[in-house]
């Protein structure tokens, strides 16, 4: 993107680059925790209160930014390929920067507030200490905010953008414009398809476990569900690669 003049001023490219940076930082945090666990036997969140809070501030921040950058790029692609001029005029480079800044700001504020309620408990380690926020993460944060809401947004607007691009092909527009729109839409559709296929199984699994907690006394069922959780979690982590 950075070496092609045509893409340097493209709004969708900006969103995709921002998403890539956020995904890289998320993976950096995840790999840091993995290395700490491999070297010292645990990641330190159960022993250091500051690190306990910081982990759950940084991780969710980058997760929310990544997910909603993907949402933004699909919405922007739909608007920029729309045949209605007033909708296309909404999309500018400045508005892209504003939206990106707003997403990052909201993600930081949200994660800081959430992270401050994480504390170390003797029996359970680093967990949310406030019952209200436990309910919030169970009912809204995991199933909706980073669950079905971004999946629904990306699915809807990517389909609408695809319909717009098919209409553009039939219109008398400059060939460079048509090629660029088709290339960007194809890239976005591939990214959205990967995003949905990798994120949806883990969200379904997490909601199932939340609604139907499994006791360790039912060992066979417990092990099977834990295995499915591990597989779907690994799939969801691929969204950040």
Backbone bond lengths (Angstrom), bond angles and torsions (degrees), N, CA, C in turn:
res aa  C-N    CA-C-N  psi(-1)  N-CA   C-N-CA  omega(-1)  CA-C   N-CA-C  phi
1 X - - - 1.453 - - 1.527 111.49 -
2 X 1.336 116.29 -44.99 1.462 119.90 -171.79 1.520 112.81 -69.55
3 X 1.335 118.34 -19.01 1.453 120.83 -176.99 1.523 113.15 -96.95
4 X 1.317 117.86 -8.20 1.451 121.24 179.32 1.519 109.27 -105.41
5 X 1.325 115.41 121.84 1.464 119.83 -177.95 1.519 111.11 -61.22
6 X 1.327 115.87 -34.65 1.458 120.23 -178.50 1.521 111.59 -63.61
7 X 1.336 116.33 -32.47 1.459 120.24 -177.47 1.526 112.89 -93.13
8 X 1.333 117.12 -19.69 1.464 119.02 -177.26 1.522 111.72 -63.16
9 X 1.329 116.77 -32.30 1.460 120.60 179.79 1.525 112.11 -99.29
10 X 1.321 116.86 9.53 1.458 120.30 -179.70 1.522 110.02 -85.89
11 X 1.309 115.97 130.28 1.465 120.81 -175.77 1.526 111.72 -67.25
12 X 1.318 116.65 -40.30 1.459 119.56 -179.42 1.525 111.72 -63.59
13 X 1.325 115.60 -36.76 1.461 119.33 176.85 1.526 110.57 -62.37
14 X 1.326 116.33 -37.66 1.468 120.02 178.38 1.526 110.75 -63.21
15 X 1.327 116.47 -43.72 1.465 120.04 178.05 1.531 111.06 -62.15
16 X 1.321 116.46 -43.41 1.461 120.27 -178.07 1.528 111.61 -66.66
17 X 1.327 116.54 -37.85 1.466 119.76 176.69 1.527 110.36 -66.43
18 X 1.332 116.68 -41.88 1.471 120.65 178.16 1.520 110.74 -62.38
19 X 1.326 115.74 -40.57 1.465 119.69 178.06 1.524 110.94 -64.19
20 X 1.329 116.72 -39.63 1.464 120.69 179.97 1.528 111.32 -64.64
21 X 1.317 116.47 -40.73 1.471 120.33 178.48 1.526 110.26 -64.05
22 X 1.327 116.20 -44.70 1.464 120.38 179.17 1.525 111.03 -63.07
23 X 1.325 116.87 -41.56 1.463 120.73 178.94 1.527 111.19 -63.92
24 X 1.329 116.00 -39.79 1.471 119.85 178.03 1.529 110.87 -62.03
25 X 1.322 116.93 -44.24 1.464 120.49 179.90 1.527 111.30 -65.97
26 X 1.332 116.46 -37.21 1.466 119.91 176.62 1.523 110.09 -62.01
27 X 1.324 116.24 -44.89 1.460 119.96 179.29 1.527 111.23 -65.68
28 X 1.313 116.86 -34.07 1.461 120.04 178.05 1.531 110.33 -62.01
29 X 1.331 116.32 -44.40 1.467 120.43 177.29 1.526 110.42 -62.82
30 X 1.327 116.14 -45.09 1.465 120.54 -177.97 1.529 110.94 -63.54
31 X 1.325 116.90 -42.64 1.460 120.06 179.76 1.524 111.51 -68.27
32 X 1.329 116.50 -33.99 1.466 119.84 175.95 1.522 110.92 -61.30
33 X 1.325 116.17 -45.00 1.466 120.52 178.15 1.526 111.07 -64.18
34 X 1.318 116.44 -39.53 1.465 120.46 179.44 1.526 111.31 -64.66
35 X 1.329 116.52 -42.37 1.463 120.51 179.05 1.525 111.39 -66.25
36 X 1.322 116.75 -41.04 1.466 120.01 177.88 1.525 110.86 -61.54
37 X 1.326 115.64 -40.95 1.468 119.76 178.67 1.524 110.93 -65.72
38 X 1.332 116.61 -40.75 1.465 120.47 -178.98 1.525 111.86 -68.12
39 X 1.329 117.05 -34.96 1.468 120.79 -175.78 1.522 111.81 -84.94
40 X 1.342 116.18 -46.78 1.463 120.12 -171.84 1.532 114.00 -107.12
41 X 1.320 117.17 -3.84 1.457 119.33 179.07 1.509 114.17 92.78
42 X 1.322 118.28 -17.41 1.463 122.63 173.10 1.519 108.20 -153.88
43 X 1.338 115.62 167.14 1.469 119.22 -174.81 1.524 113.45 -89.13
44 X 1.323 117.14 2.10 1.460 120.61 175.52 1.508 115.32 86.81
45 X 1.321 117.88 -7.85 1.467 119.21 -178.10 1.522 112.08 -70.39
46 X 1.323 116.86 -21.31 1.459 119.74 178.89 1.515 113.60 -87.64
47 X 1.349 116.74 -0.81 1.469 119.94 -177.33 1.522 113.53 -122.67
48 X 1.314 116.91 -24.64 1.465 120.57 -177.10 1.530 109.79 -119.06
49 X 1.328 117.72 110.30 1.475 120.47 -176.56 1.528 113.84 -57.85
50 X 1.329 116.82 -38.54 1.471 119.34 -178.98 1.528 110.52 -65.15
51 X 1.322 116.36 -44.26 1.460 120.55 179.38 1.527 111.06 -67.61
52 X 1.325 116.36 -33.40 1.468 121.11 176.26 1.529 110.17 -58.74
53 X 1.318 116.48 -47.54 1.464 120.42 179.97 1.526 111.44 -71.24
54 X 1.340 115.90 -41.93 1.464 120.01 -175.67 1.524 111.44 -64.39
55 X 1.322 116.19 -37.65 1.465 119.21 179.43 1.523 110.89 -59.96
56 X 1.326 116.29 -43.41 1.461 119.87 -176.98 1.525 112.86 -87.74
57 X 1.316 115.89 6.07 1.465 120.30 167.81 1.527 109.71 -96.52
58 X 1.325 116.24 -46.80 1.463 120.50 -175.89 1.531 112.05 -71.02
59 X 1.328 116.60 -48.07 1.465 120.22 -177.14 1.524 113.38 -57.66
60 X 1.331 118.54 -56.58 1.468 119.59 178.65 1.526 113.91 -61.77
61 X 1.338 117.18 -31.10 1.467 119.19 177.89 1.524 110.64 -59.99
62 X 1.320 116.48 -51.34 1.465 120.18 -178.20 1.529 111.31 -69.47
63 X 1.330 117.07 -31.64 1.467 119.74 178.39 1.527 110.69 -65.92
64 X 1.326 116.48 -46.98 1.470 120.45 -179.97 1.527 110.68 -64.55
65 X 1.330 116.72 -42.79 1.469 120.06 179.49 1.527 110.52 -61.14
66 X 1.319 116.64 -45.71 1.470 120.21 -179.56 1.521 111.50 -60.51
67 X 1.322 116.62 -48.47 1.462 120.45 -176.79 1.525 111.75 -63.51
68 X 1.323 116.46 -42.36 1.464 118.21 -174.25 1.525 112.92 -86.20
69 X 1.316 117.98 -13.49 1.463 119.46 166.88 1.526 109.53 -69.57
70 X 1.328 116.04 -37.97 1.467 119.61 176.10 1.527 109.98 -64.37
71 X 1.332 116.35 -41.58 1.470 119.71 176.37 1.524 110.94 -61.23
72 X 1.318 116.27 -43.52 1.467 120.79 -177.04 1.518 111.70 -64.00
73 X 1.318 116.72 -39.29 1.462 118.90 -177.65 1.527 110.94 -68.36
74 X 1.324 117.45 -33.17 1.470 118.99 177.73 1.526 111.06 -72.08
75 X 1.328 116.58 -40.10 1.471 119.93 177.57 1.525 110.13 -64.46
76 X 1.330 116.15 -44.04 1.466 120.24 179.81 1.525 111.35 -62.92
77 X 1.325 116.54 -40.61 1.463 119.69 179.50 1.525 111.05 -64.66
78 X 1.326 115.77 -38.72 1.472 118.77 177.13 1.525 111.32 -63.20
79 X 1.329 116.26 -45.50 1.466 119.85 -178.10 1.527 111.58 -67.90
80 X 1.321 116.66 -41.75 1.467 120.00 -175.58 1.523 112.81 -72.26
81 X 1.327 117.57 -21.70 1.466 120.23 178.87 1.524 112.19 -101.40
82 X 1.322 116.18 3.58 1.461 119.32 -178.67 1.529 110.85 -71.01
83 X 1.314 116.42 146.39 1.463 119.90 -178.67 1.525 112.64 -78.45
84 X 1.337 116.68 -9.50 1.464 119.80 178.56 1.529 109.34 -86.71
85 X 1.317 118.29 121.70 1.476 121.16 -175.94 1.524 113.66 -60.19
86 X 1.337 117.51 -37.86 1.466 119.00 -176.04 1.525 111.76 -67.67
87 X 1.332 117.74 -26.92 1.462 120.32 175.54 1.525 111.02 -75.87
88 X 1.319 116.31 -38.01 1.466 119.28 177.94 1.522 111.47 -65.87
89 X 1.332 116.64 -31.45 1.463 120.10 -178.78 1.525 112.50 -70.62
90 X 1.322 116.70 -18.48 1.467 119.65 177.64 1.525 110.64 -65.42
91 X 1.321 115.38 -33.29 1.465 120.98 -174.76 1.525 110.41 -86.21
92 X 1.300 116.11 109.71 1.460 122.44 174.44 1.522 108.52 -132.94
93 X 1.317 115.33 165.30 1.464 119.38 177.76 1.526 110.27 -62.18
94 X 1.325 116.27 -38.63 1.464 120.03 179.83 1.527 111.08 -64.93
95 X 1.329 116.95 -42.90 1.466 119.52 179.15 1.527 111.04 -64.93
96 X 1.330 116.31 -33.86 1.471 120.33 176.43 1.520 111.02 -62.48
97 X 1.319 116.13 -43.42 1.465 120.10 178.28 1.524 111.06 -65.30
98 X 1.323 116.49 -40.02 1.465 120.15 179.09 1.531 111.02 -63.74
99 X 1.324 115.71 -45.63 1.469 119.83 -179.19 1.527 110.43 -63.43
100 X 1.317 116.67 -43.41 1.468 120.66 179.70 1.526 110.86 -62.63
101 X 1.325 115.73 -44.20 1.463 119.89 178.55 1.525 110.79 -62.26
102 X 1.328 116.54 -40.85 1.462 120.73 -179.79 1.524 111.20 -65.26
103 X 1.321 116.81 -40.96 1.468 120.37 178.33 1.526 110.40 -61.77
104 X 1.321 116.28 -46.56 1.470 120.46 -179.72 1.526 110.57 -63.45
105 X 1.327 116.79 -43.06 1.465 120.84 -178.85 1.526 111.30 -63.17
106 X 1.324 116.35 -47.58 1.469 120.22 180.00 1.525 110.55 -63.33
107 X 1.330 116.55 -40.49 1.465 120.30 179.64 1.524 111.12 -62.97
108 X 1.326 116.80 -41.45 1.468 120.46 -179.70 1.525 110.69 -66.49
109 X 1.331 116.59 -48.61 1.471 120.43 -178.87 1.527 110.36 -61.37
110 X 1.322 115.91 -45.45 1.466 120.19 -179.94 1.526 111.31 -60.77
111 X 1.327 116.50 -45.81 1.462 120.33 -176.28 1.527 112.15 -71.10
112 X 1.326 116.86 -34.35 1.471 119.78 177.38 1.527 109.94 -64.61
113 X 1.322 116.12 -45.98 1.473 119.61 179.13 1.526 110.31 -61.46
114 X 1.330 115.87 -44.74 1.463 119.80 -179.73 1.525 111.30 -66.58
115 X 1.324 116.56 -42.82 1.461 120.40 -176.95 1.511 113.92 -65.96
116 X 1.324 117.22 -29.55 1.462 120.45 -179.47 1.525 112.48 -65.88
117 X 1.320 116.99 -19.69 1.463 120.38 -179.50 1.527 112.61 -93.02
118 X 1.318 116.85 5.58 1.465 119.99 173.88 1.523 109.33 -86.25
119 X 1.315 115.85 131.04 1.459 122.29 178.30 1.521 109.20 -138.41
120 X 1.317 114.57 163.40 1.463 120.68 179.95 1.525 109.45 -91.24
121 X 1.321 115.50 125.44 1.460 122.42 175.44 1.526 108.62 -111.13
122 X 1.310 115.48 143.68 1.456 120.75 -174.73 1.525 112.28 -59.23
123 X 1.332 115.70 -39.88 1.468 119.45 -173.56 1.524 113.21 -91.11
124 X 1.330 117.13 -31.33 1.470 120.36 -172.46 1.521 114.27 -112.97
125 X 1.326 118.11 -9.66 1.460 120.54 179.24 1.517 112.35 85.14
126 X 1.324 116.38 -141.96 1.466 122.42 -176.39 1.527 109.46 -84.36
127 X 1.325 115.89 105.21 1.466 121.19 -177.38 1.525 109.39 -139.07
128 X 1.326 115.90 167.13 1.465 121.11 175.86 1.523 108.69 -72.42
129 X 1.321 115.67 128.70 1.460 120.19 -176.41 1.524 113.13 -92.96
130 X 1.325 117.10 -16.56 1.461 120.94 -177.31 1.529 110.02 -94.32
131 X 1.339 118.46 121.82 1.477 120.49 -178.29 1.526 113.34 -60.38
132 X 1.329 116.73 -33.48 1.465 119.87 179.65 1.524 111.09 -64.02
133 X 1.319 116.09 -42.44 1.459 119.65 -179.81 1.527 111.83 -75.21
134 X 1.320 116.89 -26.64 1.465 119.22 171.94 1.525 109.57 -62.11
135 X 1.331 115.22 -44.58 1.464 120.19 177.65 1.524 111.15 -64.76
136 X 1.326 116.14 -38.64 1.468 120.91 179.93 1.526 111.28 -62.44
137 X 1.326 116.58 -47.13 1.466 119.21 -179.56 1.523 111.61 -66.58
138 X 1.329 116.20 -34.13 1.463 120.15 -178.71 1.520 112.03 -73.27
139 X 1.332 116.51 -41.00 1.463 120.94 -172.77 1.526 112.37 -91.49
140 X 1.335 117.56 -35.04 1.466 119.15 -171.88 1.525 113.88 -117.51
141 X 1.324 117.54 -50.88 1.467 119.56 -169.79 1.529 112.45 -61.94
142 X 1.328 116.97 -57.52 1.464 119.61 -176.54 1.529 113.44 -73.19
143 X 1.337 118.95 -48.41 1.476 116.71 -176.51 1.526 114.82 -76.39
144 X 1.342 117.91 -25.57 1.467 119.59 -173.31 1.528 111.89 -114.24
145 X 1.333 117.55 -59.78 1.465 120.52 -172.24 1.519 112.39 -60.58
146 X 1.327 117.79 -46.71 1.466 120.15 175.93 1.530 110.43 -114.46
147 X 1.328 114.50 25.02 1.455 120.32 180.00 1.513 112.00 -118.67
148 X 1.326 115.53 -105.45 1.459 119.66 -172.48 1.527 113.91 -78.22
149 X 1.329 118.56 -22.33 1.467 119.31 179.97 1.531 112.22 -64.30
150 X 1.331 120.05 -54.25 1.474 118.28 177.25 1.524 113.32 -63.38
151 X 1.328 117.06 -32.64 1.467 119.61 177.42 1.523 110.22 -65.04
152 X 1.333 116.55 -42.80 1.467 120.52 179.58 1.525 111.32 -65.63
153 X 1.332 116.60 -42.92 1.470 120.30 -179.27 1.527 110.86 -63.35
154 X 1.316 116.33 -48.29 1.468 119.33 -178.02 1.525 111.53 -66.10
155 X 1.318 117.11 -38.50 1.467 120.02 179.60 1.525 111.07 -63.96
156 X 1.324 115.95 -47.36 1.462 120.62 -176.96 1.524 111.81 -63.52
157 X 1.327 116.52 -53.24 1.461 119.41 -172.40 1.529 112.71 -76.21
158 X 1.318 118.05 -25.48 1.467 118.53 175.01 1.524 110.39 -69.54
159 X 1.323 116.93 -37.71 1.472 119.92 176.15 1.529 110.93 -65.80
160 X 1.327 116.41 -41.61 1.462 119.96 178.18 1.528 111.54 -65.86
161 X 1.333 116.43 -38.56 1.468 119.80 177.88 1.522 111.06 -65.67
162 X 1.313 116.36 -39.16 1.470 120.01 177.64 1.525 110.77 -62.17
163 X 1.320 116.30 -40.60 1.468 119.79 177.21 1.526 110.96 -64.38
164 X 1.333 116.45 -40.07 1.466 119.76 178.50 1.523 111.84 -62.78
165 X 1.326 116.37 -42.21 1.463 120.17 -178.11 1.525 110.74 -65.64
166 X 1.297 117.06 -37.03 1.468 119.47 176.44 1.524 110.73 -63.23
167 X 1.318 116.53 -33.88 1.460 119.97 176.65 1.530 110.73 -71.48
168 X 1.342 116.22 -36.41 1.466 120.51 179.73 1.524 110.83 -62.47
169 X 1.328 116.20 -38.07 1.463 120.14 -179.16 1.521 111.05 -58.98
170 X 1.325 116.30 -33.38 1.458 120.36 -178.46 1.521 112.76 -84.75
171 X 1.333 117.08 -9.58 1.455 120.20 -178.65 1.529 110.93 -90.91
172 X 1.317 115.25 159.97 1.463 121.26 178.38 1.529 109.01 -87.12
173 X 1.317 115.41 82.64 1.462 121.33 -179.80 1.523 109.03 -119.42
174 X 1.339 117.37 157.97 1.472 119.67 178.02 1.524 110.99 -54.72
175 X 1.318 115.56 142.01 1.463 119.86 -175.02 1.523 111.97 -63.78
176 X 1.346 116.95 -33.22 1.474 119.74 178.63 1.519 110.06 -65.10
177 X 1.325 116.34 -42.18 1.468 120.61 178.61 1.525 110.56 -61.62
178 X 1.319 116.75 -43.90 1.462 119.57 -178.51 1.527 111.38 -66.16
179 X 1.324 116.22 -41.55 1.465 119.55 179.58 1.522 111.08 -64.43
180 X 1.318 116.12 -43.79 1.463 120.07 -179.69 1.521 110.96 -62.62
181 X 1.327 116.73 -45.61 1.461 120.19 -179.84 1.526 111.30 -62.61
182 X 1.326 115.88 -41.29 1.461 118.67 -179.80 1.530 111.58 -67.69
183 X 1.328 116.43 -41.01 1.463 119.84 179.72 1.527 111.45 -64.87
184 X 1.325 116.17 -46.52 1.458 119.47 -179.16 1.526 111.16 -65.87
185 X 1.321 116.51 -40.70 1.465 119.40 179.16 1.522 110.81 -64.65
186 X 1.324 116.86 -40.32 1.468 119.99 178.17 1.525 110.82 -62.38
187 X 1.328 116.85 -43.52 1.467 120.70 178.42 1.523 111.01 -62.60
188 X 1.324 115.53 -43.16 1.463 119.87 -178.23 1.522 111.01 -67.44
189 X 1.325 117.13 -41.14 1.465 120.15 179.28 1.525 111.22 -63.32
190 X 1.323 116.70 -39.83 1.469 119.94 177.34 1.526 110.41 -64.28
191 X 1.336 115.76 -42.95 1.477 119.43 179.57 1.520 110.66 -64.32
192 X 1.317 116.97 -41.69 1.463 120.69 -179.88 1.524 110.76 -65.94
193 X 1.330 116.85 -41.40 1.466 120.26 178.85 1.531 110.75 -61.01
194 X 1.326 116.15 -43.48 1.473 119.96 176.97 1.525 110.79 -64.37
195 X 1.321 115.77 -43.16 1.459 120.82 -178.74 1.528 111.53 -59.49
196 X 1.321 116.39 -47.96 1.468 120.43 -177.48 1.526 110.99 -67.74
197 X 1.326 116.61 -46.26 1.466 119.92 -176.50 1.524 112.17 -66.38
198 X 1.333 117.18 -27.58 1.463 120.18 -179.47 1.526 112.69 -90.03
199 X 1.322 117.27 -31.89 1.468 120.31 -175.88 1.522 113.04 -87.78
200 X 1.314 117.44 -35.16 1.462 120.75 -173.45 1.532 113.94 -61.43
201 X 1.339 120.14 -46.08 1.476 118.75 -178.95 1.529 113.37 -58.93
202 X 1.335 116.72 -40.88 1.466 119.12 -179.36 1.522 111.34 -67.47
203 X 1.334 116.92 -38.46 1.463 119.57 178.60 1.526 111.17 -64.29
204 X 1.315 116.31 -42.25 1.461 120.03 178.28 1.531 110.28 -63.04
205 X 1.316 116.01 -43.70 1.466 120.69 -179.71 1.526 111.09 -63.68
206 X 1.314 116.50 -42.37 1.463 120.04 -178.31 1.530 111.10 -66.35
207 X 1.318 116.67 -41.30 1.467 120.14 178.49 1.529 110.42 -64.96
208 X 1.327 116.47 -39.82 1.467 120.40 178.81 1.529 110.88 -61.55
209 X 1.322 115.77 -45.46 1.469 119.89 -179.62 1.527 110.73 -65.46
210 X 1.335 116.14 -35.11 1.467 119.74 178.99 1.521 111.48 -68.74
211 X 1.319 115.99 -42.56 1.469 120.04 -177.99 1.526 112.30 -76.41
212 X 1.322 116.04 -32.97 1.469 120.38 -177.05 1.527 109.63 -127.33
213 X 1.332 116.69 77.03 1.474 119.77 179.79 1.525 110.85 -60.04
214 X 1.306 114.88 141.65 1.464 120.61 -176.75 1.525 109.26 -110.63
215 X 1.300 115.78 126.20 1.457 121.01 179.63 1.528 110.29 -78.26
216 X 1.318 115.32 148.55 1.465 120.01 178.34 1.522 111.94 -69.29
217 X 1.327 116.36 -13.38 1.466 118.56 177.39 1.533 111.04 -67.43
218 X 1.331 115.94 -31.54 1.470 120.27 174.45 1.528 107.12 -88.99
219 X 1.326 115.02 75.96 1.456 120.90 -167.89 1.529 113.22 -61.96
220 X 1.314 117.62 -43.18 1.462 120.00 -177.40 1.528 111.38 -61.91
221 X 1.310 116.02 -48.25 1.466 120.17 179.64 1.524 110.84 -65.48
222 X 1.317 116.07 -38.79 1.462 120.96 179.94 1.532 110.93 -62.02
223 X 1.313 116.73 -44.79 1.465 121.17 -178.99 1.529 110.85 -66.17
224 X 1.329 116.53 -40.85 1.471 120.15 -179.83 1.527 110.90 -62.93
225 X 1.329 115.70 -45.32 1.469 119.62 -179.40 1.525 110.62 -65.86
226 X 1.324 116.99 -39.62 1.465 120.09 177.81 1.527 111.32 -63.38
227 X 1.317 116.17 -37.62 1.465 120.14 177.34 1.527 110.67 -65.03
228 X 1.334 115.92 -44.02 1.468 119.80 178.39 1.525 110.25 -63.25
229 X 1.328 116.45 -40.07 1.462 120.21 176.99 1.526 111.28 -60.06
230 X 1.318 116.17 -44.42 1.467 120.08 -179.03 1.530 111.21 -63.80
231 X 1.329 116.38 -40.29 1.469 120.14 -179.75 1.526 110.76 -67.35
232 X 1.330 116.20 -48.05 1.468 119.47 -178.32 1.529 111.51 -68.03
233 X 1.334 116.86 -32.75 1.465 119.43 176.31 1.529 110.73 -65.56
234 X 1.320 116.14 -41.58 1.468 119.82 177.30 1.523 110.81 -62.13
235 X 1.331 115.87 -37.84 1.466 119.64 177.08 1.528 110.87 -64.56
236 X 1.330 116.52 -43.35 1.469 119.57 -179.03 1.523 111.57 -65.64
237 X 1.330 116.89 -31.90 1.460 119.97 178.58 1.524 111.60 -66.01
238 X 1.329 116.17 -24.80 1.469 119.40 178.27 1.523 111.77 -66.28
239 X 1.324 117.38 -16.71 1.466 120.34 176.85 1.521 112.06 -65.75
240 X 1.318 116.42 -19.87 1.465 120.01 -177.04 1.524 112.37 -99.01
241 X 1.325 116.85 8.62 1.463 119.66 179.97 1.517 110.58 -95.15
